Each structure stands twice: as structure tokens, then as C-alpha cells.
Amino acid sequence: MQHTHAHTRRCPACDGFPVAAITTGARHRDGSRVTIRVTCPSCRGTGHAAPAPVLIRSGR
């Protein structure tokens, strides 16, 4: 069973894994693969979601 904590605000787009290494298919001279790093555009690479805006009612 997986437990989630209320105080954890993971980014819903990347689920807390904000940076991914993607191979391009090319290889370096030593045989290793060429990779590029891509960050999540929603959280800008932090892995955390921004706090939800609070709705305040005023008046009657």
C-alpha cells in the first residue's frame, strides 16, 4: 500500500521527477550515448507544485 502525505506537494505533471535525461540516438567517440536534460515546464525543475490559490469569500 502506498502512503501519501498531505504536506507533500509534488508537481502533478512530473510526479516529483522534474528532470529527465533523454538519449538522442547519437554516440560520443568513446561509445557512450549523447543525452540531453529536460526539465518539467510546470514546476520549472523543482519537483514541487505551487500552493493552490486560496479563495476568500467576503460580504454577505
Predicted model as a PDB file, atoms N, CA, C, CB and O in Angstrom, pLDDT in the B-factor column:
MODEL        1                                                                  
ATOM      1  N   MET A   1       0.836  -1.177   0.000  1.00 55.00           N  
ATOM      2  CA  MET A   1       0.000   0.000   0.000  1.00 55.00           C  
ATOM      3  C   MET A   1       0.885   1.246   0.000  1.00 55.00           C  
ATOM      4  CB  MET A   1      -0.954  -0.005   1.214  1.00 55.00           C  
ATOM      5  O   MET A   1       1.834   1.339   0.780  1.00 55.00           O  
ATOM      6  N   GLN A   2       0.583   2.169  -0.847  1.00 58.00           N  
ATOM      7  CA  GLN A   2       1.372   3.391  -0.948  1.00 58.00           C  
ATOM      8  C   GLN A   2       0.738   4.474  -0.095  1.00 58.00           C  
ATOM      9  CB  GLN A   2       1.492   3.855  -2.417  1.00 58.00           C  
ATOM     10  O   GLN A   2      -0.464   4.724  -0.178  1.00 58.00           O  
ATOM     11  N   HIS A   3       1.564   5.117   0.731  1.00 57.00           N  
ATOM     12  CA  HIS A   3       1.074   6.187   1.585  1.00 57.00           C  
ATOM     13  C   HIS A   3       1.474   7.525   0.995  1.00 57.00           C  
ATOM     14  CB  HIS A   3       1.614   6.041   3.020  1.00 57.00           C  
ATOM     15  O   HIS A   3       2.616   7.713   0.575  1.00 57.00           O  
ATOM     16  N   THR A   4       0.550   8.434   0.966  1.00 57.00           N  
ATOM     17  CA  THR A   4       0.853   9.797   0.539  1.00 57.00           C  
ATOM     18  C   THR A   4       0.661  10.709   1.731  1.00 57.00           C  
ATOM     19  CB  THR A   4      -0.045  10.241  -0.660  1.00 57.00           C  
ATOM     20  O   THR A   4      -0.205  10.474   2.573  1.00 57.00           O  
ATOM     21  N   HIS A   5       1.453  11.725   1.798  1.00 54.00           N  
ATOM     22  CA  HIS A   5       1.400  12.646   2.923  1.00 54.00           C  
ATOM     23  C   HIS A   5       0.766  13.953   2.476  1.00 54.00           C  
ATOM     24  CB  HIS A   5       2.810  12.892   3.503  1.00 54.00           C  
ATOM     25  O   HIS A   5       1.018  14.429   1.369  1.00 54.00           O  
ATOM     26  N   ALA A   6      -0.038  14.517   3.321  1.00 55.00           N  
ATOM     27  CA  ALA A   6      -0.749  15.745   2.987  1.00 55.00           C  
ATOM     28  C   ALA A   6       0.199  16.921   2.810  1.00 55.00           C  
ATOM     29  CB  ALA A   6      -1.768  16.066   4.059  1.00 55.00           C  
ATOM     30  O   ALA A   6      -0.085  17.840   2.042  1.00 55.00           O  
ATOM     31  N   HIS A   7       1.328  16.897   3.520  1.00 59.00           N  
ATOM     32  CA  HIS A   7       2.258  18.028   3.426  1.00 59.00           C  
ATOM     33  C   HIS A   7       3.165  17.953   2.193  1.00 59.00           C  
ATOM     34  CB  HIS A   7       3.114  18.094   4.678  1.00 59.00           C  
ATOM     35  O   HIS A   7       3.894  18.902   1.908  1.00 59.00           O  
ATOM     36  N   THR A   8       3.128  16.849   1.471  1.00 66.00           N  
ATOM     37  CA  THR A   8       3.919  16.715   0.254  1.00 66.00           C  
ATOM     38  C   THR A   8       3.144  17.311  -0.909  1.00 66.00           C  
ATOM     39  CB  THR A   8       4.273  15.230  -0.023  1.00 66.00           C  
ATOM     40  O   THR A   8       2.018  16.902  -1.193  1.00 66.00           O  
ATOM     41  N   ARG A   9       3.756  18.286  -1.582  1.00 81.00           N  
ATOM     42  CA  ARG A   9       3.099  18.920  -2.725  1.00 81.00           C  
ATOM     43  C   ARG A   9       3.913  18.627  -3.976  1.00 81.00           C  
ATOM     44  CB  ARG A   9       2.943  20.459  -2.508  1.00 81.00           C  
ATOM     45  O   ARG A   9       4.626  19.495  -4.482  1.00 81.00           O  
ATOM     46  N   ARG A  10       3.802  17.406  -4.470  1.00 85.00           N  
ATOM     47  CA  ARG A  10       4.511  17.054  -5.691  1.00 85.00           C  
ATOM     48  C   ARG A  10       3.833  17.677  -6.892  1.00 85.00           C  
ATOM     49  CB  ARG A  10       4.590  15.538  -5.854  1.00 85.00           C  
ATOM     50  O   ARG A  10       2.620  17.889  -6.906  1.00 85.00           O  
ATOM     51  N   CYS A  11       4.629  17.963  -7.884  1.00 87.00           N  
ATOM     52  CA  CYS A  11       4.108  18.506  -9.138  1.00 87.00           C  
ATOM     53  C   CYS A  11       3.250  17.434  -9.812  1.00 87.00           C  
ATOM     54  CB  CYS A  11       5.273  18.970 -10.084  1.00 87.00           C  
ATOM     55  O   CYS A  11       3.716  16.309  -9.991  1.00 87.00           O  
ATOM     56  N   PRO A  12       2.014  17.752 -10.188  1.00 86.00           N  
ATOM     57  CA  PRO A  12       1.159  16.746 -10.829  1.00 86.00           C  
ATOM     58  C   PRO A  12       1.614  16.382 -12.245  1.00 86.00           C  
ATOM     59  CB  PRO A  12      -0.267  17.248 -10.875  1.00 86.00           C  
ATOM     60  O   PRO A  12       1.254  15.320 -12.755  1.00 86.00           O  
ATOM     61  N   ALA A  13       2.387  17.238 -12.871  1.00 86.00           N  
ATOM     62  CA  ALA A  13       2.816  16.965 -14.245  1.00 86.00           C  
ATOM     63  C   ALA A  13       3.972  15.960 -14.289  1.00 86.00           C  
ATOM     64  CB  ALA A  13       3.232  18.268 -14.934  1.00 86.00           C  
ATOM     65  O   ALA A  13       4.000  15.089 -15.158  1.00 86.00           O  
ATOM     66  N   CYS A  14       4.928  16.075 -13.354  1.00 87.00           N  
ATOM     67  CA  CYS A  14       6.101  15.193 -13.391  1.00 87.00           C  
ATOM     68  C   CYS A  14       6.146  14.220 -12.222  1.00 87.00           C  
ATOM     69  CB  CYS A  14       7.365  16.018 -13.401  1.00 87.00           C  
ATOM     70  O   CYS A  14       7.028  13.363 -12.169  1.00 87.00           O  
ATOM     71  N   ASP A  15       5.217  14.336 -11.293  1.00 86.00           N  
ATOM     72  CA  ASP A  15       5.112  13.454 -10.131  1.00 86.00           C  
ATOM     73  C   ASP A  15       6.385  13.442  -9.295  1.00 86.00           C  
ATOM     74  CB  ASP A  15       4.785  12.046 -10.579  1.00 86.00           C  
ATOM     75  O   ASP A  15       6.754  12.406  -8.741  1.00 86.00           O  
ATOM     76  N   GLY A  16       7.056  14.582  -9.202  1.00 84.00           N  
ATOM     77  CA  GLY A  16       8.236  14.693  -8.358  1.00 84.00           C  
ATOM     78  C   GLY A  16       9.545  14.320  -9.031  1.00 84.00           C  
ATOM     79  O   GLY A  16      10.592  14.345  -8.385  1.00 84.00           O  
ATOM     80  N   PHE A  17       9.514  13.976 -10.310  1.00 88.00           N  
ATOM     81  CA  PHE A  17      10.730  13.671 -11.063  1.00 88.00           C  
ATOM     82  C   PHE A  17      10.903  14.774 -12.111  1.00 88.00           C  
ATOM     83  CB  PHE A  17      10.656  12.234 -11.736  1.00 88.00           C  
ATOM     84  O   PHE A  17      10.523  14.586 -13.267  1.00 88.00           O  
ATOM     85  N   PRO A  18      11.472  15.922 -11.726  1.00 90.00           N  
ATOM     86  CA  PRO A  18      11.451  17.102 -12.581  1.00 90.00           C  
ATOM     87  C   PRO A  18      12.446  17.116 -13.726  1.00 90.00           C  
ATOM     88  CB  PRO A  18      11.681  18.273 -11.764  1.00 90.00           C  
ATOM     89  O   PRO A  18      12.282  17.899 -14.662  1.00 90.00           O  
ATOM     90  N   VAL A  19      13.481  16.270 -13.682  1.00 90.00           N  
ATOM     91  CA  VAL A  19      14.497  16.295 -14.734  1.00 90.00           C  
ATOM     92  C   VAL A  19      14.610  14.906 -15.333  1.00 90.00           C  
ATOM     93  CB  VAL A  19      15.874  16.776 -14.183  1.00 90.00           C  
ATOM     94  O   VAL A  19      14.691  13.914 -14.609  1.00 90.00           O  
ATOM     95  N   ALA A  20      14.614  14.838 -16.652  1.00 91.00           N  
ATOM     96  CA  ALA A  20      14.759  13.565 -17.351  1.00 91.00           C  
ATOM     97  C   ALA A  20      15.931  13.661 -18.321  1.00 91.00           C  
ATOM     98  CB  ALA A  20      13.448  13.187 -18.102  1.00 91.00           C  
ATOM     99  O   ALA A  20      16.133  14.692 -18.963  1.00 91.00           O  
ATOM    100  N   ALA A  21      16.701  12.582 -18.423  1.00 92.00           N  
ATOM    101  CA  ALA A  21      17.785  12.503 -19.401  1.00 92.00           C  
ATOM    102  C   ALA A  21      17.271  11.695 -20.581  1.00 92.00           C  
ATOM    103  CB  ALA A  21      19.084  11.858 -18.783  1.00 92.00           C  
ATOM    104  O   ALA A  21      16.850  10.549 -20.420  1.00 92.00           O  
ATOM    105  N   ILE A  22      17.306  12.285 -21.754  1.00 93.00           N  
ATOM    106  CA  ILE A  22      16.781  11.645 -22.963  1.00 93.00           C  
ATOM    107  C   ILE A  22      17.931  11.417 -23.932  1.00 93.00           C  
ATOM    108  CB  ILE A  22      15.661  12.513 -23.624  1.00 93.00           C  
ATOM    109  O   ILE A  22      18.717  12.325 -24.204  1.00 93.00           O  
ATOM    110  N   THR A  23      18.024  10.201 -24.448  1.00 93.00           N  
ATOM    111  CA  THR A  23      19.078   9.911 -25.412  1.00 93.00           C  
ATOM    112  C   THR A  23      18.653  10.409 -26.792  1.00 93.00           C  
ATOM    113  CB  THR A  23      19.393   8.389 -25.448  1.00 93.00           C  
ATOM    114  O   THR A  23      17.479  10.341 -27.157  1.00 93.00           O  
ATOM    115  N   THR A  24      19.611  10.903 -27.536  1.00 91.00           N  
ATOM    116  CA  THR A  24      19.330  11.425 -28.872  1.00 91.00           C  
ATOM    117  C   THR A  24      19.506  10.370 -29.955  1.00 91.00           C  
ATOM    118  CB  THR A  24      20.226  12.606 -29.165  1.00 91.00           C  
ATOM    119  O   THR A  24      19.082  10.571 -31.094  1.00 91.00           O  
ATOM    120  N   GLY A  25      20.129   9.247 -29.607  1.00 91.00           N  
ATOM    121  CA  GLY A  25      20.401   8.206 -30.599  1.00 91.00           C  
ATOM    122  C   GLY A  25      21.825   8.275 -31.122  1.00 91.00           C  
ATOM    123  O   GLY A  25      22.331   7.301 -31.679  1.00 91.00           O  
ATOM    124  N   ALA A  26      22.475   9.418 -30.947  1.00 94.00           N  
ATOM    125  CA  ALA A  26      23.860   9.565 -31.385  1.00 94.00           C  
ATOM    126  C   ALA A  26      24.798   9.041 -30.293  1.00 94.00           C  
ATOM    127  CB  ALA A  26      24.180  11.054 -31.720  1.00 94.00           C  
ATOM    128  O   ALA A  26      24.389   8.830 -29.151  1.00 94.00           O  
ATOM    129  N   ARG A  27      26.053   8.837 -30.668  1.00 95.00           N  
ATOM    130  CA  ARG A  27      27.052   8.356 -29.712  1.00 95.00           C  
ATOM    131  C   ARG A  27      28.280   9.253 -29.748  1.00 95.00           C  
ATOM    132  CB  ARG A  27      27.445   6.892 -30.016  1.00 95.00           C  
ATOM    133  O   ARG A  27      28.622   9.836 -30.777  1.00 95.00           O  
ATOM    134  N   HIS A  28      28.943   9.346 -28.577  1.00 94.00           N  
ATOM    135  CA  HIS A  28      30.228  10.051 -28.483  1.00 94.00           C  
ATOM    136  C   HIS A  28      31.314   9.148 -29.069  1.00 94.00           C  
ATOM    137  CB  HIS A  28      30.562  10.442 -26.990  1.00 94.00           C  
ATOM    138  O   HIS A  28      31.058   7.988 -29.392  1.00 94.00           O  
ATOM    139  N   ARG A  29      32.517   9.684 -29.202  1.00 96.00           N  
ATOM    140  CA  ARG A  29      33.630   8.893 -29.753  1.00 96.00           C  
ATOM    141  C   ARG A  29      33.980   7.694 -28.887  1.00 96.00           C  
ATOM    142  CB  ARG A  29      34.855   9.765 -29.917  1.00 96.00           C  
ATOM    143  O   ARG A  29      34.456   6.676 -29.392  1.00 96.00           O  
ATOM    144  N   ASP A  30      33.743   7.813 -27.563  1.00 97.00           N  
ATOM    145  CA  ASP A  30      34.064   6.697 -26.673  1.00 97.00           C  
ATOM    146  C   ASP A  30      32.949   5.642 -26.636  1.00 97.00           C  
ATOM    147  CB  ASP A  30      34.327   7.218 -25.264  1.00 97.00           C  
ATOM    148  O   ASP A  30      33.095   4.634 -25.946  1.00 97.00           O  
ATOM    149  N   GLY A  31      31.863   5.844 -27.344  1.00 94.00           N  
ATOM    150  CA  GLY A  31      30.785   4.876 -27.411  1.00 94.00           C  
ATOM    151  C   GLY A  31      29.607   5.180 -26.500  1.00 94.00           C  
ATOM    152  O   GLY A  31      28.559   4.544 -26.615  1.00 94.00           O  
ATOM    153  N   SER A  32      29.760   6.138 -25.600  1.00 94.00           N  
ATOM    154  CA  SER A  32      28.639   6.479 -24.724  1.00 94.00           C  
ATOM    155  C   SER A  32      27.593   7.271 -25.504  1.00 94.00           C  
ATOM    156  CB  SER A  32      29.128   7.287 -23.496  1.00 94.00           C  
ATOM    157  O   SER A  32      27.901   7.888 -26.524  1.00 94.00           O  
ATOM    158  N   ARG A  33      26.383   7.248 -25.025  1.00 95.00           N  
ATOM    159  CA  ARG A  33      25.282   7.909 -25.739  1.00 95.00           C  
ATOM    160  C   ARG A  33      25.220   9.401 -25.432  1.00 95.00           C  
ATOM    161  CB  ARG A  33      23.951   7.254 -25.376  1.00 95.00           C  
ATOM    162  O   ARG A  33      25.554   9.839 -24.330  1.00 95.00           O  
ATOM    163  N   VAL A  34      24.792  10.163 -26.414  1.00 95.00           N  
ATOM    164  CA  VAL A  34      24.575  11.596 -26.238  1.00 95.00           C  
ATOM    165  C   VAL A  34      23.206  11.777 -25.593  1.00 95.00           C  
ATOM    166  CB  VAL A  34      24.672  12.370 -27.608  1.00 95.00           C  
ATOM    167  O   VAL A  34      22.205  11.286 -26.113  1.00 95.00           O  
ATOM    168  N   THR A  35      23.159  12.479 -24.464  1.00 95.00           N  
ATOM    169  CA  THR A  35      21.895  12.711 -23.774  1.00 95.00           C  
ATOM    170  C   THR A  35      21.660  14.205 -23.606  1.00 95.00           C  
ATOM    171  CB  THR A  35      21.882  12.006 -22.405  1.00 95.00           C  
ATOM    172  O   THR A  35      22.599  14.999 -23.571  1.00 95.00           O  
ATOM    173  N   ILE A  36      20.402  14.565 -23.505  1.00 94.00           N  
ATOM    174  CA  ILE A  36      20.035  15.944 -23.190  1.00 94.00           C  
ATOM    175  C   ILE A  36      19.178  15.915 -21.930  1.00 94.00           C  
ATOM    176  CB  ILE A  36      19.272  16.631 -24.388  1.00 94.00           C  
ATOM    177  O   ILE A  36      18.444  14.955 -21.693  1.00 94.00           O  
ATOM    178  N   ARG A  37      19.272  16.956 -21.132  1.00 93.00           N  
ATOM    179  CA  ARG A  37      18.477  17.059 -19.916  1.00 93.00           C  
ATOM    180  C   ARG A  37      17.273  17.932 -20.194  1.00 93.00           C  
ATOM    181  CB  ARG A  37      19.313  17.626 -18.742  1.00 93.00           C  
ATOM    182  O   ARG A  37      17.397  19.019 -20.759  1.00 93.00           O  
ATOM    183  N   VAL A  38      16.111  17.454 -19.794  1.00 93.00           N  
ATOM    184  CA  VAL A  38      14.865  18.181 -19.993  1.00 93.00           C  
ATOM    185  C   VAL A  38      14.215  18.367 -18.634  1.00 93.00           C  
ATOM    186  CB  VAL A  38      13.911  17.432 -20.982  1.00 93.00           C  
ATOM    187  O   VAL A  38      14.064  17.409 -17.876  1.00 93.00           O  
ATOM    188  N   THR A  39      13.826  19.614 -18.321  1.00 91.00           N  
ATOM    189  CA  THR A  39      13.164  19.890 -17.043  1.00 91.00           C  
ATOM    190  C   THR A  39      11.667  20.062 -17.264  1.00 91.00           C  
ATOM    191  CB  THR A  39      13.760  21.154 -16.373  1.00 91.00           C  
ATOM    192  O   THR A  39      11.220  20.432 -18.350  1.00 91.00           O  
ATOM    193  N   CYS A  40      10.905  19.786 -16.216  1.00 90.00           N  
ATOM    194  CA  CYS A  40       9.450  19.905 -16.280  1.00 90.00           C  
ATOM    195  C   CYS A  40       9.071  21.378 -16.437  1.00 90.00           C  
ATOM    196  CB  CYS A  40       8.784  19.294 -15.009  1.00 90.00           C  
ATOM    197  O   CYS A  40       9.515  22.214 -15.650  1.00 90.00           O  
ATOM    198  N   PRO A  41       8.264  21.699 -17.432  1.00 89.00           N  
ATOM    199  CA  PRO A  41       7.882  23.100 -17.628  1.00 89.00           C  
ATOM    200  C   PRO A  41       6.881  23.605 -16.588  1.00 89.00           C  
ATOM    201  CB  PRO A  41       7.299  23.277 -19.006  1.00 89.00           C  
ATOM    202  O   PRO A  41       6.778  24.812 -16.367  1.00 89.00           O  
ATOM    203  N   SER A  42       6.147  22.697 -15.951  1.00 86.00           N  
ATOM    204  CA  SER A  42       5.151  23.132 -14.964  1.00 86.00           C  
ATOM    205  C   SER A  42       5.796  23.628 -13.677  1.00 86.00           C  
ATOM    206  CB  SER A  42       4.196  21.993 -14.648  1.00 86.00           C  
ATOM    207  O   SER A  42       5.439  24.688 -13.165  1.00 86.00           O  
ATOM    208  N   CYS A  43       6.754  22.851 -13.154  1.00 87.00           N  
ATOM    209  CA  CYS A  43       7.383  23.221 -11.880  1.00 87.00           C  
ATOM    210  C   CYS A  43       8.759  23.847 -12.083  1.00 87.00           C  
ATOM    211  CB  CYS A  43       7.505  21.997 -10.980  1.00 87.00           C  
ATOM    212  O   CYS A  43       9.418  24.227 -11.114  1.00 87.00           O  
ATOM    213  N   ARG A  44       9.191  23.954 -13.321  1.00 84.00           N  
ATOM    214  CA  ARG A  44      10.484  24.535 -13.678  1.00 84.00           C  
ATOM    215  C   ARG A  44      11.656  23.790 -13.041  1.00 84.00           C  
ATOM    216  CB  ARG A  44      10.525  25.991 -13.267  1.00 84.00           C  
ATOM    217  O   ARG A  44      12.667  24.391 -12.677  1.00 84.00           O  
ATOM    218  N   GLY A  45      11.504  22.478 -12.913  1.00 85.00           N  
ATOM    219  CA  GLY A  45      12.600  21.645 -12.434  1.00 85.00           C  
ATOM    220  C   GLY A  45      12.725  21.519 -10.935  1.00 85.00           C  
ATOM    221  O   GLY A  45      13.737  21.010 -10.455  1.00 85.00           O  
ATOM    222  N   THR A  46      11.741  21.961 -10.174  1.00 86.00           N  
ATOM    223  CA  THR A  46      11.835  21.848  -8.721  1.00 86.00           C  
ATOM    224  C   THR A  46      11.193  20.569  -8.199  1.00 86.00           C  
ATOM    225  CB  THR A  46      11.187  23.047  -8.066  1.00 86.00           C  
ATOM    226  O   THR A  46      11.609  20.061  -7.158  1.00 86.00           O  
ATOM    227  N   GLY A  47      10.193  20.036  -8.892  1.00 86.00           N  
ATOM    228  CA  GLY A  47       9.503  18.842  -8.447  1.00 86.00           C  
ATOM    229  C   GLY A  47       8.364  19.110  -7.488  1.00 86.00           C  
ATOM    230  O   GLY A  47       7.659  18.187  -7.081  1.00 86.00           O  
ATOM    231  N   HIS A  48       8.180  20.372  -7.122  1.00 85.00           N  
ATOM    232  CA  HIS A  48       7.127  20.744  -6.177  1.00 85.00           C  
ATOM    233  C   HIS A  48       6.096  21.624  -6.856  1.00 85.00           C  
ATOM    234  CB  HIS A  48       7.718  21.463  -4.955  1.00 85.00           C  
ATOM    235  O   HIS A  48       6.435  22.465  -7.689  1.00 85.00           O  
ATOM    236  N   ALA A  49       4.844  21.429  -6.500  1.00 80.00           N  
ATOM    237  CA  ALA A  49       3.769  22.241  -7.042  1.00 80.00           C  
ATOM    238  C   ALA A  49       3.639  23.517  -6.229  1.00 80.00           C  
ATOM    239  CB  ALA A  49       2.441  21.462  -7.051  1.00 80.00           C  
ATOM    240  O   ALA A  49       3.931  23.533  -5.034  1.00 80.00           O  
ATOM    241  N   ALA A  50       3.209  24.561  -6.865  1.00 71.00           N  
ATOM    242  CA  ALA A  50       2.957  25.812  -6.165  1.00 71.00           C  
ATOM    243  C   ALA A  50       1.727  25.640  -5.290  1.00 71.00           C  
ATOM    244  CB  ALA A  50       2.770  26.989  -7.163  1.00 71.00           C  
ATOM    245  O   ALA A  50       0.819  24.888  -5.646  1.00 71.00           O  
ATOM    246  N   PRO A  51       1.679  26.314  -4.161  1.00 69.00           N  
ATOM    247  CA  PRO A  51       0.485  26.204  -3.323  1.00 69.00           C  
ATOM    248  C   PRO A  51      -0.754  26.664  -4.082  1.00 69.00           C  
ATOM    249  CB  PRO A  51       0.652  27.028  -2.036  1.00 69.00           C  
ATOM    250  O   PRO A  51      -0.706  27.616  -4.861  1.00 69.00           O  
ATOM    251  N   ALA A  52      -1.842  25.984  -3.847  1.00 65.00           N  
ATOM    252  CA  ALA A  52      -3.086  26.329  -4.515  1.00 65.00           C  
ATOM    253  C   ALA A  52      -3.581  27.680  -4.032  1.00 65.00           C  
ATOM    254  CB  ALA A  52      -4.149  25.252  -4.277  1.00 65.00           C  
ATOM    255  O   ALA A  52      -3.468  27.989  -2.845  1.00 65.00           O  
ATOM    256  N   PRO A  53      -4.125  28.487  -4.926  1.00 69.00           N  
ATOM    257  CA  PRO A  53      -4.650  29.772  -4.501  1.00 69.00           C  
ATOM    258  C   PRO A  53      -5.826  29.579  -3.537  1.00 69.00           C  
ATOM    259  CB  PRO A  53      -5.082  30.603  -5.720  1.00 69.00           C  
ATOM    260  O   PRO A  53      -6.617  28.646  -3.670  1.00 69.00           O  
ATOM    261  N   VAL A  54      -5.911  30.471  -2.587  1.00 69.00           N  
ATOM    262  CA  VAL A  54      -6.960  30.389  -1.574  1.00 69.00           C  
ATOM    263  C   VAL A  54      -8.107  31.303  -1.980  1.00 69.00           C  
ATOM    264  CB  VAL A  54      -6.415  30.774  -0.167  1.00 69.00           C  
ATOM    265  O   VAL A  54      -7.899  32.466  -2.326  1.00 69.00           O  
ATOM    266  N   LEU A  55      -9.308  30.767  -1.932  1.00 70.00           N  
ATOM    267  CA  LEU A  55     -10.490  31.533  -2.260  1.00 70.00           C  
ATOM    268  C   LEU A  55     -11.080  32.079  -0.963  1.00 70.00           C  
ATOM    269  CB  LEU A  55     -11.526  30.665  -3.035  1.00 70.00           C  
ATOM    270  O   LEU A  55     -11.434  31.319  -0.061  1.00 70.00           O  
ATOM    271  N   ILE A  56     -11.180  33.379  -0.883  1.00 71.00           N  
ATOM    272  CA  ILE A  56     -11.728  34.022   0.311  1.00 71.00           C  
ATOM    273  C   ILE A  56     -13.030  34.695  -0.066  1.00 71.00           C  
ATOM    274  CB  ILE A  56     -10.727  35.049   0.920  1.00 71.00           C  
ATOM    275  O   ILE A  56     -13.080  35.502  -0.994  1.00 71.00           O  
ATOM    276  N   ARG A  57     -14.079  34.358   0.657  1.00 74.00           N  
ATOM    277  CA  ARG A  57     -15.380  34.981   0.415  1.00 74.00           C  
ATOM    278  C   ARG A  57     -15.537  36.141   1.365  1.00 74.00           C  
ATOM    279  CB  ARG A  57     -16.543  33.965   0.587  1.00 74.00           C  
ATOM    280  O   ARG A  57     -15.186  36.052   2.541  1.00 74.00           O  
ATOM    281  N   SER A  58     -16.056  37.208   0.857  1.00 72.00           N  
ATOM    282  CA  SER A  58     -16.311  38.354   1.715  1.00 72.00           C  
ATOM    283  C   SER A  58     -17.736  38.858   1.438  1.00 72.00           C  
ATOM    284  CB  SER A  58     -15.248  39.487   1.475  1.00 72.00           C  
ATOM    285  O   SER A  58     -18.319  38.572   0.392  1.00 72.00           O  
ATOM    286  N   GLY A  59     -18.257  39.579   2.359  1.00 70.00           N  
ATOM    287  CA  GLY A  59     -19.605  40.108   2.180  1.00 70.00           C  
ATOM    288  C   GLY A  59     -20.640  39.171   2.796  1.00 70.00           C  
ATOM    289  O   GLY A  59     -20.331  38.353   3.663  1.00 70.00           O  
ATOM    290  N   ARG A  60     -21.849  39.313   2.335  1.00 69.00           N  
ATOM    291  CA  ARG A  60     -22.926  38.509   2.893  1.00 69.00           C  
ATOM    292  C   ARG A  60     -22.995  37.161   2.319  1.00 69.00           C  
ATOM    293  CB  ARG A  60     -24.208  39.164   2.707  1.00 69.00           C  
ATOM    294  O   ARG A  60     -23.859  36.371   2.699  1.00 69.00           O  
TER     295      ARG A  60                                                      
ENDMDL                                                                          
END                                                                             
